[in-house]
């Protein structure tokens, strides 16, 4: 078997840019290796080895948020003409990925030894992502070589491992790539390396320009995930909503909820991040009288549409809330410093409250939102294309399959002097 060079540090670059100083593991490297061997044995027993067959159009949507961004596009295609990569563990040959990664254990160790001491705990925290980068890269290369009919891959995530491998390898196999965001981006994201990028708005374009050189053509289209808004009505609700992400502290949440319950005579609805839905603590909150909004049962727009005001840590749900004309406020439910990764605070999309007392005062003031700021984040807002972005991108993809994609731009987009395409 030919050995190839795989730059696992570059494939995992976002770990260093986004989580340095925030994530670390105290476990030994030996324990990491042991855990990997256990998982290797598990996957070898399952023997998922066969390379999959893909059609000429592939949508990569392994998470709920990815699917929310891409489904408004793929619904405009016949099911016979595309496939969706939605479950990586089931649809990719993970026995092969683990086995090939095992063959590169010495390569990993050499790479690990070159990592600065301050970053080694971070590498151990994300050990699986780093070690499996070898097997993932080689396996994706084998899949693309087998699937010579594949013409277009559509992404809504530009930084998970499978996506990074597909993005890097696709040009070598003359496969076109298209990207649309699944959430707001930060300046810690990777550079844009797609044939075509359909971005939410000028905010995302400016951030990607700061990150580095942009490959391919960029369209400020707004996002398909916002299309649902045109079919929803705000309920003029009186509830206060609290959105919780994976970095938030449950004890801080409990403390804030208790404080607000004592001082605000309004219903409080808590919404956990999709990856936190299954933890049992939400049953405790429910028993204490709080309502729970589960992402698998209610999308974010339906959630914020029921609210008078949203409280959340750093999260793209602030934008969702403002798009539904629900004011929001940033409150830090963690011990980590607020980084303003999405620049929402900097650009005045919503304020930040540092204490419970400030938060209560803002809630009692009724909250406010600046409508003029919204379109900076969603280019389709208040245009004839609002609610139709999925159709716009689907038409473009159909033309990509025929190698005439720029034909679909006429009358919809024009080239701006700053190098991006915007609505006519």
C-alpha positions in Angstrom: 0.0 0.0 0.0 1.4 3.4 -1.1 2.1 5.8 1.8 1.2 9.4 1.2 1.9 12.5 3.2 -1.1 13.8 5.2 -0.7 17.1 7.0 -2.9 16.4 10.0 -2.1 19.7 11.6 -3.3 21.7 8.6 -6.4 19.6 8.3 -7.1 20.3 11.9 -6.0 24.0 11.8 -9.3 25.2 13.2 -8.6 23.4 16.4 -5.7 25.7 17.1 -7.3 28.9 15.8 -10.6 28.4 17.7 -9.9 26.3 20.8 -6.4 27.2 21.9 -6.5 28.0 25.5 -10.1 26.8 25.8 -9.8 23.0 25.5 -7.2 20.8 26.9 -6.9 17.2 28.1 -4.9 16.0 31.2 -4.9 12.4 30.1 -1.6 10.8 29.0 -0.7 10.1 25.4 -0.5 6.4 26.3 -4.2 6.5 27.4 -5.1 8.2 24.1 -3.3 5.4 22.2 -5.1 2.8 24.2 -8.5 4.3 23.6 -7.7 4.4 19.9 -6.8 0.7 19.8 -10.1 -0.2 21.6 -12.0 1.8 19.0 -9.9 0.2 16.2 -10.9 -3.3 17.4 -14.6 -2.3 17.6 -14.6 -1.1 14.0 -12.6 -4.0 12.7 -15.2 -6.3 14.2 -18.0 -4.3 12.4 -15.9 -4.5 9.2 -17.2 -1.5 7.4 -14.7 -1.6 4.6 -16.5 -1.2 1.2 -16.1 2.1 -0.6 -19.5 3.7 -1.2 -21.0 4.6 -4.5 -21.9 8.2 -5.0 -24.0 9.9 -7.7 -23.0 12.9 -9.8 -24.3 15.4 -7.1 -23.4 15.0 -3.4 -24.7 17.1 -0.5 -22.5 16.8 2.7 -24.8 17.3 5.7 -23.8 15.2 8.7 -25.4 17.4 11.3 -28.8 18.9 11.9 -27.6 22.4 11.3 -25.9 21.4 8.1 -29.2 19.8 6.9 -31.2 22.9 7.7 -28.9 24.8 5.4 -28.8 22.3 2.5 -32.3 20.8 2.5 -33.9 23.9 1.0 -31.5 23.3 -2.0 -31.8 19.6 -2.5 -35.6 19.6 -2.4 -35.5 21.1 -5.9 -33.8 18.0 -7.3 -35.1 14.6 -8.1 -34.0 12.0 -5.5 -32.6 9.9 -8.3 -30.1 12.6 -9.1 -28.3 13.3 -5.8 -27.4 11.7 -2.5 -26.8 13.1 0.9 -23.9 12.2 3.2 -25.8 12.6 6.5 -24.4 9.8 8.7 -20.6 9.6 8.5 -20.3 6.5 10.7 -22.9 4.6 8.7 -22.1 5.8 5.2 -18.3 5.8 5.2 -16.1 2.7 5.7 -14.9 3.5 9.2 -13.2 0.1 9.6 -10.9 1.2 6.7 -10.4 4.7 8.2 -9.3 3.2 11.5 -7.1 0.6 9.9 -5.3 3.1 7.6 -4.9 5.5 10.6 -3.3 2.7 12.6 -0.7 2.3 9.9 0.3 6.0 10.5 0.7 5.8 14.3 4.4 6.5 14.0 3.8 9.4 11.6 1.3 10.8 14.2 3.8 10.5 17.0 6.5 12.3 15.0 4.0 15.1 14.2 2.9 15.2 17.9 6.5 15.6 19.1 6.9 18.7 16.9 3.8 20.4 18.4 4.6 23.2 20.9 4.2 22.0 24.5 1.4 24.5 25.1 -0.7 22.9 22.3 -0.1 19.2 23.2 -3.0 19.1 25.7 -5.2 20.4 22.9 -4.1 17.7 20.5 -4.8 15.1 23.1 -8.3 16.6 23.7 -9.1 16.2 20.0 -6.9 13.1 19.6 -9.5 11.2 17.5 -9.7 14.0 15.0 -5.9 14.2 14.6 -5.1 10.5 14.4 -8.1 9.7 12.1 -7.1 12.5 9.7 -4.7 10.0 8.1 -7.3 7.3 7.4 -10.0 9.9 6.5 -7.8 11.6 3.9 -6.7 8.4 2.3 -10.1 6.9 2.3 -11.7 10.0 0.8 -9.1 9.9 -1.9 -9.9 6.3 -2.7 -13.7 7.1 -2.8 -13.2 10.0 -5.2 -11.0 7.9 -7.4 -13.7 5.2 -7.6 -16.6 7.7 -8.1 -15.4 9.2 -11.4 -18.9 10.3 -12.2 -19.1 12.7 -9.3 -19.3 16.3 -10.6 -20.4 18.6 -7.8 -20.2 18.5 -4.0 -22.3 21.0 -1.9 -21.1 21.8 1.6 -22.5 23.8 4.5 -19.5 23.3 6.8 -15.9 24.1 5.9 -14.0 22.8 8.9 -14.9 19.3 10.0 -12.5 16.5 9.1 -14.4 14.7 6.3 -15.2 18.1 4.7 -11.6 19.3 4.9 -10.5 16.2 3.1 -13.1 16.5 0.4 -12.4 20.2 -0.1 -8.7 19.6 -0.5 -9.0 16.6 -2.8 -11.9 17.5 -5.0 -9.9 19.7 -7.4 -7.5 16.8 -8.2 -10.5 14.9 -9.5 -12.0 17.8 -11.4 -15.0 18.0 -9.0 -16.6 21.4 -8.5 -17.5 22.5 -5.0 -20.1 24.9 -3.7 -20.4 26.2 -0.1 -23.1 27.9 1.8 -22.9 28.6 5.5 -24.8 26.7 8.2 -24.2 29.5 10.7 -22.4 32.8 11.1 -18.6 32.5 10.7 -15.7 33.8 12.7 -12.3 35.0 11.6 -10.9 31.7 13.0 -12.4 29.7 10.2 -10.3 28.2 7.3 -9.9 30.2 4.1 -12.5 29.8 1.3 -11.3 27.1 -1.1 -14.4 26.4 -3.0 -15.3 26.8 -6.7 -18.3 28.9 -5.6 -19.2 30.3 -2.2 -22.7 31.5 -1.5 -22.3 33.6 1.7 -24.9 35.0 4.1 -23.9 38.6 3.6 -21.2 41.3 3.6 -20.2 40.4 7.2 -19.1 36.9 6.1 -17.3 38.2 3.0 -15.3 40.7 5.1 -14.3 38.1 7.6 -13.2 35.6 4.9 -11.1 38.4 3.3 -9.4 38.9 6.7 -8.7 35.1 7.0 -6.8 34.9 3.8 -6.9 34.6 0.0 -10.3 33.5 -1.4 -10.4 30.8 -4.1 -13.3 30.8 -6.5 -16.3 33.2 -7.0 -18.2 34.6 -4.1 -22.0 35.4 -4.1 -23.7 37.4 -1.3 -27.0 35.5 -1.5 -28.3 35.2 2.0 -28.7 31.7 3.3 -31.2 28.9 2.5 -31.7 28.2 6.2 -33.4 31.6 6.4 -36.0 30.7 3.8 -38.4 29.2 6.3 -38.8 32.7 7.9 -41.1 33.8 5.0 -43.5 31.0 5.9 -43.5 31.7 9.7 -45.4 34.3 11.6 -44.2 35.8 14.8 -46.6 34.9 17.6 -46.0 38.1 19.7 -45.1 35.9 22.5 -44.4 37.0 26.1 -41.8 34.4 27.0 -38.1 34.9 27.7 -36.0 32.4 25.8 -32.5 31.1 26.9 -30.4 29.3 24.3 -27.6 27.1 25.7 -24.5 26.0 23.7 -21.9 23.3 24.2 -19.5 25.6 26.1 -22.0 26.9 28.6 -22.1 25.9 32.3 -25.3 24.3 33.5 -24.7 25.6 37.1 -24.5 29.2 35.8 -27.7 28.6 33.8 -29.5 27.3 37.0 -28.4 30.3 38.9 -29.6 32.8 36.2 -32.9 30.9 35.8 -33.5 31.1 39.5 -32.7 34.8 39.6 -35.0 35.6 36.7 -37.8 33.5 38.0 -37.8 35.5 41.2 -37.8 38.9 39.4 -39.6 38.4 36.1 -43.2 37.3 35.9 -42.8 35.7 32.5 -42.5 32.2 31.1 -38.9 31.0 30.6 -38.1 28.6 27.7 -34.7 26.9 27.6 -33.3 25.6 24.3 -30.2 23.3 24.5 -27.8 22.9 21.6 -28.7 19.9 19.4 -25.7 17.9 20.8 -27.0 18.5 24.4 -30.5 17.3 23.9 -30.1 13.9 25.4 -28.5 14.8 28.7 -31.0 14.2 31.6 -30.6 17.7 33.2 -33.4 19.1 31.0 -35.9 16.8 32.8 -34.8 18.6 36.1 -35.4 22.0 34.5 -38.8 20.8 33.2 -39.8 19.6 36.7 -38.8 23.0 38.1 -41.4 24.7 35.8 -39.3 25.7 32.8 -40.3 24.9 29.3 -37.8 23.1 27.0 -37.5 23.7 23.3 -35.7 20.7 21.7 -34.0 21.4 18.3 -35.0 18.1 16.9 -38.7 19.0 17.4 -38.7 22.8 16.9 -36.4 24.8 14.6 -34.7 27.9 15.9 -37.0 30.3 14.1 -40.1 28.7 15.5 -38.5 29.0 18.9 -37.5 32.7 18.7 -40.8 33.5 17.1 -42.6 32.6 20.4 -40.4 35.0 22.4 -40.4 38.6 23.5 -36.6 38.5 24.0 -33.8 35.9 23.6 -30.8 35.5 25.9 -27.9 33.5 24.6 -24.1 33.3 24.8 -22.1 33.6 21.6 -24.2 31.9 19.0 -25.6 32.4 15.6 -29.1 32.1 17.0 -28.8 35.9 17.8 -29.1 36.5 14.1 -32.0 34.0 13.7 -33.8 35.9 16.5 -33.3 39.4 14.9 -34.4 38.0 11.5 -37.7 37.1 13.3 -37.9 40.6 14.8 -37.2 39.3 18.3 -34.5 41.3 20.1 -31.7 39.4 21.7 -29.0 40.0 24.3 -25.7 38.3 24.9 -25.1 36.8 28.3 -22.1 34.7 29.2 -23.2 31.3 30.7 -19.6 30.1 30.9 -16.4 30.8 32.6 -14.6 31.6 29.3 -14.2 35.2 28.2 -16.6 36.6 25.6 -14.7 36.7 22.3 -17.4 38.2 20.1 -16.4 35.7 17.4 -19.3 36.6 15.1 -18.7 40.4 15.7 -22.4 40.7 16.6 -21.6 43.0 19.6 -19.0 45.0 17.6 -21.4 45.6 14.8 -24.3 46.5 17.1 -26.6 43.6 16.3 -27.3 43.2 20.0 -25.9 44.3 23.4 -24.0 42.4 26.0 -24.9 42.2 29.7 -22.2 41.2 32.1 -24.2 40.6 35.3 -27.6 39.2 36.2 -28.6 42.7 37.4 -27.8 44.2 34.0 -29.6 41.4 32.3 -32.7 42.0 34.4 -32.6 45.7 33.7 -32.4 45.0 29.9 -35.3 42.5 30.0 -37.4 45.1 31.9 -36.6 47.8 29.3 -38.2 45.6 26.6 -35.1 45.1 24.5 -34.5 46.7 21.1 -33.2 45.8 17.7 -31.6 47.7 14.8 -33.2 46.7 11.5 -30.5 48.4 9.5 -27.9 46.0 10.9 -29.7 42.8 9.8 -29.1 42.9 6.1 -25.3 43.2 6.7 -25.7 39.6 7.9 -28.3 38.4 5.5 -28.1 39.8 2.0 -31.6 38.6 1.0 -33.3 40.3 3.9 -36.0 42.7 2.6 -35.4 41.8 -1.1 -37.4 39.9 -3.6 -35.2 36.9 -3.0 -36.0 36.6 0.7 -37.4 33.2 1.2 -36.1 32.0 -2.2 -32.4 31.6 -1.6 -32.7 27.8 -1.8 -34.2 28.1 -5.3 -31.5 30.5 -6.4 -28.7 28.2 -5.4 -30.4 25.0 -6.7 -30.7 26.6 -10.1 -27.0 27.5 -10.0 -26.1 23.9 -9.0 -28.3 22.5 -11.9 -26.2 24.6 -14.2 -23.0 23.5 -12.6 -23.9 19.9 -13.5 -24.1 21.1 -17.2 -21.0 23.3 -17.0 -23.0 26.5 -17.7 -23.4 27.8 -14.1 -22.6 31.4 -14.8 -25.6 31.5 -17.2 -27.9 31.4 -14.2 -26.3 34.6 -12.8 -27.7 36.9 -15.4 -30.5 39.1 -14.1 -30.0 37.8 -10.5 -26.5 38.9 -9.5 -24.0 41.5 -10.7 -20.3 41.8 -10.0 -19.5 44.4 -7.3 -16.4 46.4 -7.6 -15.0 44.8 -4.4 -14.9 41.4 -6.1 -18.1 39.7 -5.0 -21.5 39.1 -6.7 -24.5 40.7 -5.2 -28.2 40.9 -6.1 -29.1 43.1 -9.0 
